[in-house]
């Protein structure tokens, strides 16, 4: 079992046994492999991670959903499956999505991304950034796919402002929900590997219970100008992890600028805040990808070296440690989705195609 972090707790949760001094002994932290994320069809490259909040239909509270980005041939932007994994490691396919049977437009088809949320009403929403051959040259805008609690796609959310949905978080108020989505395809393919400062963060306000399917009430661009580019190994690099703080600020992993950005008043603002305010630049960040907020702590994982960083919302680095040493070079390109569960912090390792748990003894 791996051990990590030498400073303070990863979060304020009693489940991680936060000591009164704010310091946890390194021996209290371990990493466990929960399950393989590879379904029968061979899909690879797990990206999105979402905890199921309530039991509805086939959704069981406390289970973890994982979206796969690649197919069995390891072609990016072609994965079609969402796995359902119980905390005890029991795994099954929640959904296998066919582009030919979608109920609405989704330019390019299906290639499931890190953008994955589960609403309390029993709807699962996942991003699609599809390719036909695993290369950025064939990448298309995609959409957000809405699934019901039995894993059937019942709706597609497609709009000019939804262009390569890469990651997502949600403010779930029951009857309504706000989705915060990063987009990485605005001008990116045409840039042919050159840096393009056109990445966006949008807020989609949904009415959840007033119709047979959720309906869009409004779409607002709240962040813009983030750097992005195509990449032969990662397909696309751009603004990735996104999480809403208790202070109303939306935190964004600005991967190419090695920074954590903050967009204030994210729930109510009506205009873009550009690239936001820099919460942390450098400080051990190295292509930050997955990001979540627990209490007053921002947790983010590096795409280039497998490190997990614990950063205060004020920008102080509170702790860091090696979360993953698989891949080539060790820890590179392996970490994306993060989600807090009853036992600790769940994360995917797409170098080993597993769901893992950071927890305490």
LINFENHU-V810347 format. One record per helix or strand. SS is the DSSP state (H for helix, E for strand). FROM is the first residue (numbers start at 0). LEN is the number of residues. Records with the same first field share a line. If there is no record, write none. Layout:
BEGIN
SS=FROM-LEN / FROM-LEN
END
This chain:
BEGIN
E=1-1 / 7-1 / 22-1 / 28-8 / 43-8 / 55-1 / 58-1 / 63-7 / 75-1 / 80-5 / 90-6 / 106-1 / 111-7 / 123-5 / 141-6 / 152-5 / 164-8 / 175-8 / 195-12 / 214-17 / 234-3 / 241-3 / 249-5 / 258-5 / 276-5 / 287-7 / 296-6 / 306-6 / 316-6 / 334-7 / 343-6 / 353-7
H=13-3 / 25-3 / 98-3 / 135-3 / 187-4
END
